[in-house]
Amino acid sequence: MGTGVTRPSPQGSARSLCCAALGIAAAGLVLLRPSDTLGSRLGVCVFATVTAAVVFAALNRLGRELTGAWLALVLGFGASIAMGTLLGDAAFAAHSWIGAVAAAVGLLATLMLTGSGAAALWRAARPRWRWIGTPVLALVLLQLVAQPMVVGVLASAREPLRATGLTPASRGLEFEDLRLRTSDGVELAAWHVPAEGKAAVVLLHGAGETRSARLAHAEVLHGCGFGVLLLDARGRGDSGGLPMELGWFGEQDVRAGVDALAERYEAIGLVGLSMGGEQALTEAAGDARVRVVVGEGVGLRTAEDVAPGNGLERFVTAIGTGIADVLSSASPPQPLRDAVGQVAPRPVLLIAGTGEERQVEWYRSAAPDEVTVELLPEVPHTGALAHAPDWWRDTVCGALDAALREG
């Protein structure tokens, strides 16, 4: 499939109109996510829309139909994945009908753009290349466009996640509501479940969750005698701000929780699940007040976190996190293995479920004497407490006891 020079086609004008419709839909989705970066995000949206529309119009005027077709296919396919992802998020996670309508308009425009490019390329291709090139192209688009686009969009462009209404009272725990403020001015909601002793932990939930998802863990930790602070990460539950599902705001968010506990307790630890475990490691690396970190289901959040020996995964992860970096006001944090090394000589306990062994061993290699790894190959992601409650209590509370009380 070469790039030839042909006469102007009505397809060019149609593609420019699709870009305009896509831009309107994207602007609507941006407006549904207000924050202090609203103006800059709208500006980027307008600039990208105008640029794409002008490029399609110029290619059409120059008669570069195949170039326009390739651009329409790649741009339309990537944008359709993004709009489809946001449509699902608005309809099923955020329950926002306005967001769902905006994303549906954008999805329709991107599908038309994709179809326009695909049809033009199909007509221009020789018959034998159609059946050879199509599956290869589809595989490349799925691997290098669809997968990282979903990661990048879900990580940085989701609507805020609503609170569930559950509180520690549902577990028979007395608690107080706290409002915390991060160093960058975001107000966070927290529950403090007090304890008589001098030791406490910040309990951090995972991506796509709120603090109420970890009430069972709070009950166990409180039963072991620790004060517990359950924090809604920004953009989730009752906290302000926009969500960032890779946890790139973790240092600011968790630091606010540590500050709150430092006013009440002498010894502080961090317990995090999935994204929360990654945030805990980052905060502990830069905060000497944290004496111990327990992380369950710790994964990766940047390409630098991918264990050596998997170049394709690192490449695809780099594309996805690059998209997230463009869409989010957060900046990529330090690699988690570096954070583990900086936490040392303080102890770290990492609990790994199904398929997570290699990742945590990679992190452990940064400080093998201080990091303890517990492998549970039959247990799903962050499912250790549900699968083996006695083991989880003894293992986690034992690690916390050794660092916060005996130490």
Phi, psi and chi 1 to 4 in degrees:
 res  aa     phi    psi   chi1   chi2   chi3   chi4
   1 MET       -  103.8  -62.0 -178.7 -175.6      -
   2 GLY   -93.6  179.7      -      -      -      -
   3 THR  -108.7  106.2  -59.5      -      -      -
   4 GLY  -105.1  170.0      -      -      -      -
   5 VAL  -104.5  121.3  178.5      -      -      -
   6 THR  -131.8  176.9   60.3      -      -      -
   7 ARG   -74.8  156.3  -69.6  178.0  -63.1  175.7
   8 PRO   -54.1  144.1  -26.3   35.2      -      -
   9 SER  -123.8  148.4  163.8      -      -      -
  10 PRO   -63.3  -15.7   19.8  -32.5      -      -
  11 GLN   -60.4  -35.0  -66.6  -76.8    2.7      -
  12 GLY   -61.5  -44.5      -      -      -      -
  13 SER   -65.4  -39.3  -61.0      -      -      -
  14 ALA   -63.8  -38.8      -      -      -      -
  15 ARG   -66.4  -38.7  -70.7  166.3 -173.8  160.3
  16 SER   -62.6  -39.7  -65.7      -      -      -
  17 LEU   -65.4  -38.8  -69.8  174.6      -      -
  18 CYS   -61.7  -39.8  -73.5      -      -      -
  19 CYS   -63.1  -40.0  -72.8      -      -      -
  20 ALA   -63.3  -44.1      -      -      -      -
  21 ALA   -63.7  -40.4      -      -      -      -
  22 LEU   -62.9  -41.7  174.1   60.3      -      -
  23 GLY   -63.3  -40.2      -      -      -      -
  24 ILE   -63.5  -44.0  -66.8  171.1      -      -
  25 ALA   -63.5  -43.6      -      -      -      -
  26 ALA   -64.0  -39.5      -      -      -      -
  27 ALA   -63.0  -39.4      -      -      -      -
  28 GLY   -62.1  -41.0      -      -      -      -
  29 LEU   -67.3  -35.8  -68.8  168.4      -      -
  30 VAL   -64.6  -42.2  168.6      -      -      -
  31 LEU   -64.1  -25.9  -71.1  170.1      -      -
  32 LEU   -77.1   -5.5  -69.7  173.5      -      -
  33 ARG  -122.6   66.7  -63.7  157.6  170.7   78.7
  34 PRO   -67.7  140.9   25.4  -34.0      -      -
  35 SER  -165.5 -178.8   75.7      -      -      -
  36 ASP   -70.2   -8.3   55.5   -2.3      -      -
  37 THR  -101.5   13.3   62.9      -      -      -
  38 LEU   -58.1  -45.9  177.8   62.7      -      -
  39 GLY   -61.7  -44.4      -      -      -      -
  40 SER   -68.3  -36.4   61.1      -      -      -
  41 ARG   -68.2  -38.8  -71.6 -175.9  -71.6  122.5
  42 LEU   -65.1  -39.2  -83.7  175.4      -      -
  43 GLY   -61.9  -43.4      -      -      -      -
  44 VAL   -62.7  -40.0  170.4      -      -      -
  45 CYS   -61.9  -46.9  179.0      -      -      -
  46 VAL   -64.2  -44.8  171.6      -      -      -
  47 PHE   -61.1  -45.9  175.6   77.9      -      -
  48 ALA   -64.2  -39.6      -      -      -      -
  49 THR   -64.5  -49.1  -59.6      -      -      -
  50 VAL   -63.8  -41.8  172.3      -      -      -
  51 THR   -61.2  -47.8  -60.1      -      -      -
  52 ALA   -62.8  -43.7      -      -      -      -
  53 ALA   -63.0  -42.0      -      -      -      -
  54 VAL   -66.6  -40.4  168.0      -      -      -
  55 VAL   -62.4  -45.1  167.9      -      -      -
  56 PHE   -63.2  -40.8  -81.6  120.6      -      -
  57 ALA   -64.2  -41.2      -      -      -      -
  58 ALA   -66.4  -43.8      -      -      -      -
  59 LEU   -62.4  -36.8  -69.9  173.3      -      -
  60 ASN   -66.8  -43.0 -174.0   47.0      -      -
  61 ARG   -65.0  -34.7 -179.2  173.8  -67.8  -85.9
  62 LEU   -80.8   -6.4  -66.8  171.8      -      -
  63 GLY    76.4   21.7      -      -      -      -
  64 ARG   -90.8   69.7  -50.1  -66.9  -67.6 -170.9
  65 GLU   -64.6  -44.6  168.9   60.6   17.9      -
  66 LEU   -69.7  -36.5  -68.9 -175.9      -      -
  67 THR   -61.4  -44.3  -58.1      -      -      -
  68 GLY   -62.6  -36.5      -      -      -      -
  69 ALA   -66.0  -43.8      -      -      -      -
  70 TRP   -61.8  -44.8  -84.5  111.9      -      -
  71 LEU   -62.6  -42.3 -179.0   60.3      -      -
  72 ALA   -63.2  -40.4      -      -      -      -
  73 LEU   -64.9  -51.2  175.3   63.0      -      -
  74 VAL   -69.0  -48.8  176.1      -      -      -
  75 LEU   -63.8  -45.1  175.7   62.9      -      -
  76 GLY   -64.8  -41.1      -      -      -      -
  77 PHE   -65.3  -46.9 -179.2   77.0      -      -
  78 GLY   -61.4  -44.0      -      -      -      -
  79 ALA   -69.0  -31.8      -      -      -      -
  80 SER   -68.0  -37.0   66.2      -      -      -
  81 ILE   -63.3  -43.5  -63.8  -62.1      -      -
  82 ALA   -62.7  -46.6      -      -      -      -
  83 MET   -68.4  -38.0  -75.7  -64.8  164.1      -
  84 GLY   -62.8  -39.9      -      -      -      -
  85 THR   -63.8  -44.4  -58.3      -      -      -
  86 LEU   -69.4  -31.2  -67.5  174.3      -      -
  87 LEU   -63.7  -46.0  174.2   58.6      -      -
  88 GLY   -63.3  -40.1      -      -      -      -
  89 ASP   -63.6  -44.7  178.7   52.1      -      -
  90 ALA   -67.2  -39.5      -      -      -      -
  91 ALA   -78.0  -40.1      -      -      -      -
  92 PHE  -108.2  -28.5  -59.2  107.7      -      -
  93 ALA   -97.9  -51.3      -      -      -      -
  94 ALA   -91.1  -15.7      -      -      -      -
  95 HIS    54.8   44.8  -55.6  -68.7      -      -
  96 SER  -107.6  108.3  168.2      -      -      -
  97 TRP   -71.8  -30.5   69.1  -92.9      -      -
  98 ILE   -66.3  -44.6  -61.3  177.4      -      -
  99 GLY   -63.3  -38.2      -      -      -      -
 100 ALA   -64.9  -40.7      -      -      -      -
 101 VAL   -65.5  -44.6  169.7      -      -      -
 102 ALA   -62.2  -44.1      -      -      -      -
 103 ALA   -67.2  -35.0      -      -      -      -
 104 ALA   -66.0  -39.6      -      -      -      -
 105 VAL   -62.5  -45.0  170.5      -      -      -
 106 GLY   -63.3  -39.8      -      -      -      -
 107 LEU   -64.3  -41.8  179.5   60.2      -      -
 108 LEU   -60.9  -43.5  178.8   60.7      -      -
 109 ALA   -63.9  -41.2      -      -      -      -
 110 THR   -71.0  -34.8   57.8      -      -      -
 111 LEU   -66.4  -38.0  -70.5  176.4      -      -
 112 MET   -65.9  -39.4  -66.8  174.4   63.2      -
 113 LEU   -65.1  -44.5 -165.5   60.7      -      -
 114 THR   -62.9  -46.1  -55.1      -      -      -
 115 GLY   -63.0  -37.0      -      -      -      -
 116 SER   -62.2  -46.7  166.9      -      -      -
 117 GLY   -66.6  -43.4      -      -      -      -
 118 ALA   -64.0  -41.6      -      -      -      -
 119 ALA   -64.3  -42.4      -      -      -      -
 120 ALA   -65.2  -41.3      -      -      -      -
 121 LEU   -68.4  -37.0  -68.0  171.3      -      -
 122 TRP   -63.2  -42.8  179.9  -92.5      -      -
 123 ARG   -66.6  -34.6  -70.1 -168.3  -58.7  -91.9
 124 ALA   -81.7  -19.4      -      -      -      -
 125 ALA   -79.4  148.7      -      -      -      -
 126 ARG   -68.6  148.6  -64.5  177.2  180.0  177.1
 127 PRO   -52.2  -43.7  -28.4   35.6      -      -
 128 ARG   -69.8  -29.3   69.4  170.5 -179.3  -90.3
 129 TRP   -74.2  -23.3  -77.8  109.1      -      -
 130 ARG   -61.5  -44.8  -68.1  175.0  179.5  174.5
 131 TRP   -83.8  -19.6  -54.2  109.6      -      -
 132 ILE   -90.1  -45.8  -63.3  174.6      -      -
 133 GLY   -75.4  -31.3      -      -      -      -
 134 THR   -61.3  -51.7  -61.3      -      -      -
 135 PRO   -64.5  -34.6   18.7  -29.7      -      -
 136 VAL   -64.8  -45.9  173.1      -      -      -
 137 LEU   -62.6  -40.5  178.5   60.3      -      -
 138 ALA   -61.8  -42.1      -      -      -      -
 139 LEU   -63.5  -43.5 -179.2   62.2      -      -
 140 VAL   -62.9  -44.2  170.8      -      -      -
 141 LEU   -63.8  -40.3  -70.9  174.2      -      -
 142 LEU   -66.7  -42.5  -71.6  172.5      -      -
 143 GLN   -76.6  -43.2 -176.8   72.2   39.0      -
 144 LEU  -102.6  -10.1  -59.8 -176.5      -      -
 145 VAL  -118.9  -55.9  178.3      -      -      -
 146 ALA   -64.6  -52.7      -      -      -      -
 147 GLN   -60.5  -53.3 -179.8  178.9  -24.4      -
 148 PRO   -66.7  -28.5   18.9  -29.8      -      -
 149 MET   -65.0  -43.5 -177.9   63.0   73.9      -
 150 VAL   -60.0  -45.9  170.1      -      -      -
 151 VAL   -60.3  -49.6  171.0      -      -      -
 152 GLY   -64.3  -41.2      -      -      -      -
 153 VAL   -71.9  -46.7  168.9      -      -      -
 154 LEU   -63.5  -32.0  -77.7 -179.7      -      -
 155 ALA   -71.2  -32.8      -      -      -      -
 156 SER  -130.2   -7.3   56.4      -      -      -
 157 ALA  -126.3   18.9      -      -      -      -
 158 ARG   -76.0  158.0  -59.2 -170.7   70.2  177.6
 159 GLU   -76.1  154.2  -69.2 -164.1   32.4      -
 160 PRO   -55.1  142.1  -27.8   36.4      -      -
 161 LEU   -92.0  128.2 -169.7   63.0      -      -
 162 ARG   -75.8  154.8  -62.2  176.5 -179.1  177.0
 163 ALA   -70.1  152.3      -      -      -      -
 164 THR   -88.8  -18.5   64.5      -      -      -
 165 GLY    95.8  -14.6      -      -      -      -
 166 LEU   -75.4  146.6  -66.6  174.7      -      -
 167 THR  -134.9  171.1   71.8      -      -      -
 168 PRO   -57.8  -21.3  -28.3   36.9      -      -
 169 ALA   -60.8  -27.1      -      -      -      -
 170 SER   -66.7  -16.2   64.7      -      -      -
 171 ARG  -107.5   12.2  -66.1  -84.1  173.9  172.1
 172 GLY    74.0   23.3      -      -      -      -
 173 LEU  -103.9  133.4  -60.3  173.0      -      -
 174 GLU   -78.2  142.8  -64.3 -176.4   -0.5      -
 175 PHE  -153.9  166.2   69.7   99.6      -      -
 176 GLU  -127.0  143.9   58.7  177.5  -35.7      -
 177 ASP   -82.6  133.5  -85.0  -52.4      -      -
 178 LEU  -123.8  148.7  -59.1  179.3      -      -
 179 ARG  -118.4  118.6  -56.2  -60.0  -64.2 -174.5
 180 LEU  -111.1  155.4  -46.7  178.4      -      -
 181 ARG  -125.6  129.8 -172.4  165.1  -67.5  -83.1
 182 THR   -80.4  170.2   66.7      -      -      -
 183 SER   -64.9  -22.4   59.1      -      -      -
 184 ASP  -101.3   17.1   57.3  -18.6      -      -
 185 GLY    87.8   11.2      -      -      -      -
 186 VAL   -88.9  134.6  176.3      -      -      -
 187 GLU   -89.5  126.7 -172.2  174.7   82.2      -
 188 LEU  -113.7  146.6  -55.7  179.6      -      -
 189 ALA   -96.9  140.2      -      -      -      -
 190 ALA  -145.4  151.4      -      -      -      -
 191 TRP  -110.6  132.1  -67.0  -42.7      -      -
 192 HIS  -109.6  118.1  172.3 -134.6      -      -
 193 VAL  -101.3  103.0 -177.8      -      -      -
 194 PRO   -74.9  158.2   27.1  -33.0      -      -
 195 ALA  -137.2  160.8      -      -      -      -
 196 GLU   -73.8  -30.4  -65.9  -66.4  -27.8      -
 197 GLY   -76.3 -169.2      -      -      -      -
 198 LYS  -104.9    9.1  -60.7  179.1 -180.0 -179.5
 199 ALA  -118.3  141.8      -      -      -      -
 200 ALA  -151.0  163.8      -      -      -      -
 201 VAL  -133.4  149.5  -62.0      -      -      -
 202 VAL   -92.9  124.7 -178.5      -      -      -
 203 LEU  -103.1  121.3  178.1   58.0      -      -
 204 LEU  -115.5  128.0  -56.4  166.1      -      -
 205 HIS   -82.2  174.3   61.0   75.3      -      -
 206 GLY   -94.4 -176.6      -      -      -      -
 207 ALA   -66.1  145.5      -      -      -      -
 208 GLY    70.0   18.6      -      -      -      -
 209 GLU  -129.4  169.5  -64.0  178.6  -18.8      -
 210 THR  -119.8  177.1   65.6      -      -      -
 211 ARG   -59.6  -29.7   54.0 -173.6  168.2  166.7
 212 SER   -65.3  -19.2   61.6      -      -      -
 213 ALA   -68.9  -16.0      -      -      -      -
 214 ARG  -117.1   27.8  -62.4  -55.6  164.5 -173.4
 215 LEU   -65.6  -34.9  -71.7  172.5      -      -
 216 ALA   -63.2  -39.7      -      -      -      -
 217 HIS   -66.0  -39.2  -64.5   77.5      -      -
 218 ALA   -62.9  -39.5      -      -      -      -
 219 GLU   -61.9  -42.7 -177.9  179.8   14.9      -
 220 VAL   -66.9  -46.1  172.5      -      -      -
 221 LEU   -63.9  -41.0  -67.2  169.2      -      -
 222 HIS   -65.8  -36.8 -173.6  -99.0      -      -
 223 GLY   -63.4  -23.6      -      -      -      -
 224 CYS   -84.2    0.5  -68.4      -      -      -
 225 GLY    97.6   10.8      -      -      -      -
 226 PHE   -99.4  142.0  -61.2  105.3      -      -
 227 GLY   -69.0  147.4      -      -      -      -
 228 VAL  -132.0  131.2 -177.4      -      -      -
 229 LEU  -113.2  114.5 -175.2   81.5      -      -
 230 LEU   -98.6  124.1  -63.8   97.6      -      -
 231 LEU  -113.2  132.1 -168.0   67.7      -      -
 232 ASP   -83.1  114.4  -94.4  -21.8      -      -
 233 ALA   -60.9  157.0      -      -      -      -
 234 ARG   -56.2  142.5   66.6 -177.8   64.6 -161.2
 235 GLY    80.0    8.6      -      -      -      -
 236 ARG  -133.6  146.0  -59.3  166.0 -175.2   84.6
 237 GLY    59.2 -125.1      -      -      -      -
 238 ASP   -99.2    9.3  -65.1  -46.7      -      -
 239 SER   -86.7  155.4  -70.3      -      -      -
 240 GLY   -84.5 -174.6      -      -      -      -
 241 GLY    82.8 -178.6      -      -      -      -
 242 LEU  -108.1  144.4  -65.2  177.1      -      -
 243 PRO   -70.0  150.1   24.9  -32.2      -      -
 244 MET  -138.1   98.8 -153.1  -62.6  162.1      -
 245 GLU   -72.7   -6.9  -58.5  -67.0   -2.5      -
 246 LEU   -90.8   -1.6  -66.6  174.6      -      -
 247 GLY    74.7   27.0      -      -      -      -
 248 TRP   -73.0  -14.5  -71.2    1.6      -      -
 249 PHE   -94.0   11.0  -73.9  111.0      -      -
 250 GLY   -58.0  -40.4      -      -      -      -
 251 GLU   -62.3  -43.0 -169.9  169.6    0.6      -
 252 GLN   -67.3  -44.4  -65.6   97.7  -50.0      -
 253 ASP   -66.4  -48.9  -70.3    0.2      -      -
 254 VAL   -69.9  -34.1 -177.0      -      -      -
 255 ARG   -59.0  -37.6 -179.8   68.0   56.6   89.0
 256 ALA   -63.0  -38.1      -      -      -      -
 257 GLY   -67.9  -41.4      -      -      -      -
 258 VAL   -64.3  -40.5  173.8      -      -      -
 259 ASP   -58.1  -42.3  -71.4  -17.1      -      -
 260 ALA   -65.1  -42.7      -      -      -      -
 261 LEU   -71.1  -32.7  -73.0 -174.9      -      -
 262 ALA   -63.2  -21.2      -      -      -      -
 263 GLU   -78.7  -13.8  -62.0  175.1   -3.8      -
 264 ARG  -119.7  -24.8  -62.3  167.4  169.5   82.3
 265 TYR  -132.0  160.8  -60.0   90.0      -      -
 266 GLU   -94.9  -30.9  -65.2 -179.2    3.4      -
 267 ALA  -122.5  128.3      -      -      -      -
 268 ILE  -128.2  134.8  -60.3  170.2      -      -
 269 GLY  -126.1  168.6      -      -      -      -
 270 LEU  -124.0  133.3  -57.8  178.2      -      -
 271 VAL  -124.9  119.7  178.8      -      -      -
 272 GLY  -132.3  144.0      -      -      -      -
 273 LEU  -109.3  125.6  -72.0  -60.2      -      -
 274 SER    56.3 -117.7 -169.1      -      -      -
 275 MET   -53.8  -37.5  179.3 -168.0   76.5      -
 276 GLY   -63.1  -36.1      -      -      -      -
 277 GLY   -66.2  -37.5      -      -      -      -
 278 GLU   -67.0  -41.3  -63.8  151.8   15.6      -
 279 GLN   -64.7  -38.0  -67.2  177.0  -44.6      -
 280 ALA   -62.4  -42.6      -      -      -      -
 281 LEU   -63.3  -41.8  -70.6  170.0      -      -
 282 THR   -65.0  -44.4  -57.9      -      -      -
 283 GLU   -64.5  -45.3  163.9   59.9   14.8      -
 284 ALA   -63.2  -32.1      -      -      -      -
 285 ALA   -61.1  -29.6      -      -      -      -
 286 GLY  -113.2   11.0      -      -      -      -
 287 ASP  -137.7  105.4 -167.4  -21.9      -      -
 288 ALA   -69.9  -11.9      -      -      -      -
 289 ARG   -69.7  -22.7  -64.2  173.2  -63.0  175.9
 290 VAL   -80.3  122.3  176.8      -      -      -
 291 ARG   -96.9  -20.0  -62.3 -169.3 -176.0 -176.7
 292 VAL  -158.1  148.6   58.6      -      -      -
 293 VAL  -127.5  132.2  174.9      -      -      -
 294 VAL  -117.9  121.2  177.0      -      -      -
 295 GLY  -126.1  125.0      -      -      -      -
 296 GLU  -114.0  132.0  179.8  179.5  -13.9      -
 297 GLY    72.4   27.5      -      -      -      -
 298 VAL   -66.5  126.9  173.2      -      -      -
 299 GLY  -115.6 -127.3      -      -      -      -
 300 LEU  -136.5  154.8   52.5   86.3      -      -
 301 ARG  -137.2   -6.5   54.0 -175.5 -179.4  174.4
 302 THR  -139.5  165.8   67.8      -      -      -
 303 ALA   -63.1  -29.9      -      -      -      -
 304 GLU   -67.5  -16.3  -71.9   74.8   17.3      -
 305 ASP   -81.6  -15.0  -67.7  -30.2      -      -
 306 VAL   -66.1  129.2  177.1      -      -      -
 307 ALA   -62.3  147.9      -      -      -      -
 308 PRO   -58.1  151.2  -21.7   32.6      -      -
 309 GLY   100.0   -0.4      -      -      -      -
 310 ASN  -129.8   77.7 -162.8  -29.1      -      -
 311 GLY   -64.1  -38.3      -      -      -      -
 312 LEU   -65.4  -43.9  178.6   60.0      -      -
 313 GLU   -61.8  -40.5 -177.6 -178.7    1.4      -
 314 ARG   -64.1  -40.5  177.2  172.3  -71.4 -126.6
 315 PHE   -65.2  -48.0  179.6   67.7      -      -
 316 VAL   -65.0  -40.2  173.0      -      -      -
 317 THR   -62.5  -38.3  -58.0      -      -      -
 318 ALA   -62.7  -38.4      -      -      -      -
 319 ILE   -64.9  -47.5  -62.2  174.3      -      -
 320 GLY   -62.5  -46.0      -      -      -      -
 321 THR   -71.7  -27.2   54.2      -      -      -
 322 GLY   -65.2  -41.0      -      -      -      -
 323 ILE   -62.4  -43.5  -67.0  170.0      -      -
 324 ALA   -61.6  -37.6      -      -      -      -
 325 ASP   -64.8  -38.6 -167.1   13.2      -      -
 326 VAL   -69.0  -40.1  170.2      -      -      -
 327 LEU   -82.6  -20.0  -64.0  177.7      -      -
 328 SER  -108.2  152.7  173.1      -      -      -
 329 SER   -82.8   -6.5   59.9      -      -      -
 330 ALA   -79.7  157.1      -      -      -      -
 331 SER  -109.2  147.2  -61.5      -      -      -
 332 PRO   -58.1  133.0  -22.8   33.4      -      -
 333 PRO   -80.6  178.2   30.1  -33.2      -      -
 334 GLN   -65.4  153.7   67.6  179.3  143.3      -
 335 PRO   -58.1  144.5  -24.9   34.6      -      -
 336 LEU   -65.4  -32.8  -75.1  170.3      -      -
 337 ARG   -64.9  -37.5 -171.4  173.2 -179.6  -84.1
 338 ASP   -64.3  -39.6  -68.0   -9.3      -      -
 339 ALA   -62.9  -42.4      -      -      -      -
 340 VAL   -58.8  -42.8  170.3      -      -      -
 341 GLY   -63.0  -33.0      -      -      -      -
 342 GLN   -79.2  -25.4  -67.6  175.9   21.0      -
 343 VAL   -66.7  -37.1  173.5      -      -      -
 344 ALA   -55.8  143.1      -      -      -      -
 345 PRO   -90.2   11.4   33.2  -36.4      -      -
 346 ARG   -70.8  148.6  -68.9  164.2  -71.0  165.5
 347 PRO   -75.8  148.1   27.0  -34.3      -      -
 348 VAL  -132.0  131.4  173.7      -      -      -
 349 LEU  -113.2  122.7  169.1   62.9      -      -
 350 LEU  -115.8  125.9  -61.6  178.0      -      -
 351 ILE  -108.7  125.2  -58.7  171.8      -      -
 352 ALA  -118.6  130.6      -      -      -      -
 353 GLY   -97.3 -154.8      -      -      -      -
 354 THR   -57.8  124.8  -55.7      -      -      -
 355 GLY    75.4    7.2      -      -      -      -
 356 GLU  -106.1    2.1  -61.9  168.4  -13.2      -
 357 GLU   -62.6  -48.4  -60.8   90.0  -16.9      -
 358 ARG   -62.5  -38.9 -176.7 -177.9 -178.7 -169.4
 359 GLN   -64.0  -47.8 -163.8   63.8   42.1      -
 360 VAL   -71.0  -30.5  -64.3      -      -      -
 361 GLU   -66.2  -33.5  -70.7  -67.5   -6.6      -
 362 TRP   -63.8  -41.7  166.2 -122.0      -      -
 363 TYR   -69.2  -39.1  -62.5  146.1      -      -
 364 ARG   -61.2  -32.0  179.5 -179.0  179.6  -87.2
 365 SER   -64.3  -15.2   65.0      -      -      -
 366 ALA   -74.1  -26.7      -      -      -      -
 367 ALA  -154.1   68.8      -      -      -      -
 368 PRO   -60.7  -25.7   19.1  -30.4      -      -
 369 ASP   -80.4  -23.9  -66.0  -27.6      -      -
 370 GLU  -101.6  -19.0  -73.2   77.5   24.9      -
 371 VAL   -99.5  125.3  178.7      -      -      -
 372 THR  -105.3  130.4  -59.7      -      -      -
 373 VAL  -113.1  129.3  169.7      -      -      -
 374 GLU  -113.5  117.2  -64.2  -73.0  -10.6      -
 375 LEU   -99.0  127.4  -58.1  178.6      -      -
 376 LEU  -127.9   75.7  -55.7  173.6      -      -
 377 PRO   -63.8  -17.8   21.7  -32.7      -      -
 378 GLU   -95.5    0.3  -56.7  -59.1  -38.4      -
 379 VAL  -103.6  131.4  174.9      -      -      -
 380 PRO   -68.6  169.4   24.5  -33.8      -      -
 381 HIS   -50.9  122.6 -178.5   62.8      -      -
 382 THR    55.3   28.6   67.3      -      -      -
 383 GLY  -103.7   15.3      -      -      -      -
 384 ALA   -65.1  -41.2      -      -      -      -
 385 LEU   -64.4  -43.1  177.9   60.5      -      -
 386 ALA   -68.1  -35.3      -      -      -      -
 387 HIS   -79.7  -39.1 -174.3  -91.9      -      -
 388 ALA  -143.8   75.5      -      -      -      -
 389 PRO   -61.5  -40.6   18.4  -30.3      -      -
 390 ASP   -65.9  -42.8  -67.3  -21.5      -      -
 391 TRP   -62.4  -44.2  177.9   90.2      -      -
 392 TRP   -62.2  -45.9 -164.6   92.1      -      -
 393 ARG   -61.5  -48.9 -178.6 -168.8   63.8 -119.3
 394 ASP   -64.7  -42.0  -65.4  -17.5      -      -
 395 THR   -71.6  -49.7  -58.1      -      -      -
 396 VAL   -71.4  -48.0  173.0      -      -      -
 397 CYS   -65.5  -32.1  -70.6      -      -      -
 398 GLY   -63.5  -43.8      -      -      -      -
 399 ALA   -65.4  -40.0      -      -      -      -
 400 LEU   -68.7  -41.1  -64.8  173.2      -      -
 401 ASP   -57.4  -47.7  -91.2  -29.7      -      -
 402 ALA   -61.1  -35.0      -      -      -      -
 403 ALA   -90.7  -34.8      -      -      -      -
 404 LEU   -98.8  -24.4  -58.9 -179.2      -      -
 405 ARG  -112.3  -58.0  -70.1  178.1  176.6  146.1
 406 GLU   -64.9  -38.3  -62.5  171.0   16.3      -
 407 GLY   -65.6      -      -      -      -      -
